[in-house]
Amino acid sequence: MPSIIPLSAVPGDMVEQLLDQAFGPQRHARTAYRIRDGVDWLPALSFAALDDDDYLAATIQIWPVALFDPDGRPHPMLMVGPVAVLPQLQGQGYGKGLVTAALAEMDEGALPQVLIGDAAYYGAWGFSAEHTGGWHCPGPFDRNRLLVRFGNPAVLPPRGMLGPWRPADMPPQTAD
């Protein structure tokens, strides 16, 4: 029976090898990499799936990103993905198990979750492109594949640019 473990328990070079096998060596040129450039994935929300022989079969990483509104204010979000499954194991439920595990770790009041992916697949978890039509990415992307999941997506800015989020991106707080 496959098991899900924290991604932090897997050596980094093994994760990189799996990502290369799942997406190819040119994966770093993808727009999603630009969105999360310079930040680290979040260990508490990122997981790995091991097959029946305890071999690394799949991973999911969650990243701190933000939607920067036209005034430059960041609206923090969590970027889901990549969801990487060894090619020979795709279609066997590893990806679904990892997405379910990662989303289960997020509280009901969690930050909005964003991803670039197939709406038919990720719609099962409530992801939709309905509120992302005015959002942009730092590279080419298909608007139908830019998806968000949030209890009330209507409160999110209708326009903005996705990019990496760091606490230093927050505007300074002033004392009253």
Helices and strands as residue ranges (DSSP letters): E 3-6, G 7-9, H 12-23, G 27-29, H 31-35, G 43-45, E 47-50, E 56-68, E 74-85, G 87-89, H 94-105, E 113-116, H 119-122, G 123-125, E 135-136, G 143-145, E 146-149, G 153-155, E 160-164, G 167-169
